[in-house]
């Protein structure tokens, strides 16, 4: 069984946070950046990857995503700050994984 990724993306002003899960992080972030899927991330222009983590199974990634979605904004900000204190776009780091 293949693993999965949990990620958080935001807009350019870091005012909106979206938490998602995928088995292919690079492809999924490209979908957000290209705006191919209608919905929350397209409406709020969420294209900047600020946090991600890999889990050994997609099932564990789905469970982690559900937990993160229950986090308050402050809890999500703290999580992001631990990995990415400058809130840089991490897209280039995942592009290198391909």
C-alpha positions as CSV (number, residue, x, y, z in Angstrom):
1,X,0.0,0.0,0.0
2,X,1.3,3.4,-0.9
3,X,1.6,6.3,1.5
4,X,-0.2,9.6,1.7
5,X,0.4,13.3,2.3
6,X,-1.4,15.8,4.5
7,X,-0.9,19.4,3.5
8,X,-1.9,22.9,4.2
9,X,-2.1,25.6,1.6
10,X,-2.9,29.3,1.9
11,X,-3.4,32.4,-0.2
12,X,-0.8,35.0,-0.9
13,X,-1.7,37.0,2.3
14,X,-1.8,33.9,4.5
15,X,-5.4,34.8,5.6
16,X,-7.0,31.5,4.5
17,X,-5.9,27.9,5.4
18,X,-7.0,24.8,3.6
19,X,-6.1,21.3,4.8
20,X,-6.0,18.4,2.4
21,X,-4.9,14.9,1.8
22,X,-3.5,13.1,-1.3
23,X,-1.4,10.2,-2.5
24,X,0.5,12.5,-5.0
25,X,1.4,15.8,-3.4
26,X,3.1,17.3,-6.5
27,X,0.2,16.6,-8.8
28,X,-2.4,17.8,-6.2
29,X,-0.6,21.1,-5.6
30,X,-0.3,21.6,-9.3
31,X,-4.1,21.2,-9.5
32,X,-4.6,23.9,-6.8
33,X,-2.1,26.2,-8.5
34,X,-3.8,25.7,-11.9
35,X,-7.3,26.2,-10.4
36,X,-8.7,23.2,-12.2
37,X,-11.1,22.1,-9.5
38,X,-14.0,24.4,-8.4
39,X,-14.5,25.0,-4.7
40,X,-12.9,26.5,-1.7
41,X,-9.3,26.7,-2.8
42,X,-10.1,28.2,-6.2
43,X,-12.6,30.7,-4.7
44,X,-10.0,31.9,-2.1
45,X,-7.0,31.6,-4.4
46,X,-5.1,29.1,-2.2
47,X,-2.0,28.1,-4.1
48,X,0.9,28.5,-1.6
49,X,2.0,25.2,0.1
50,X,3.1,26.1,3.6
51,X,3.0,22.7,5.3
52,X,3.1,19.0,4.4
53,X,3.8,15.7,6.0
54,X,4.1,12.1,4.7
55,X,2.5,9.2,6.3
56,X,3.2,5.5,5.6
57,X,-0.4,4.7,4.5
58,X,-3.1,6.7,2.8
59,X,-5.5,5.6,5.6
60,X,-3.3,7.1,8.2
61,X,-3.0,10.3,6.1
62,X,-6.8,10.5,5.9
63,X,-7.0,10.1,9.7
64,X,-4.4,12.8,10.3
65,X,-6.2,15.2,7.9
66,X,-9.4,14.7,9.8
67,X,-7.6,15.5,13.1
68,X,-6.0,18.6,11.6
69,X,-9.3,19.9,10.2
70,X,-10.5,20.0,13.8
71,X,-7.5,22.1,14.9
72,X,-8.1,25.8,15.6
73,X,-6.4,28.3,13.3
74,X,-3.9,29.0,16.1
75,X,-3.0,25.3,16.4
76,X,-2.5,25.1,12.6
77,X,-0.3,28.2,12.6
78,X,1.8,26.7,15.3
79,X,2.2,23.5,13.3
80,X,3.2,25.5,10.2
81,X,5.6,27.7,12.2
82,X,7.5,24.6,13.5
83,X,8.2,23.4,9.9
84,X,8.1,26.7,8.0
85,X,8.5,29.7,10.2
86,X,8.7,32.2,7.3
87,X,5.6,30.7,5.6
88,X,7.6,30.3,2.4
89,X,6.0,28.5,-0.5
90,X,7.3,24.9,-0.3
91,X,6.4,24.0,-3.9
92,X,10.0,24.0,-5.0
93,X,10.9,21.5,-2.3
94,X,8.2,19.0,-3.5
95,X,9.1,19.6,-7.2
96,X,12.5,18.2,-6.4
97,X,10.9,15.0,-5.1
98,X,9.5,14.2,-8.6
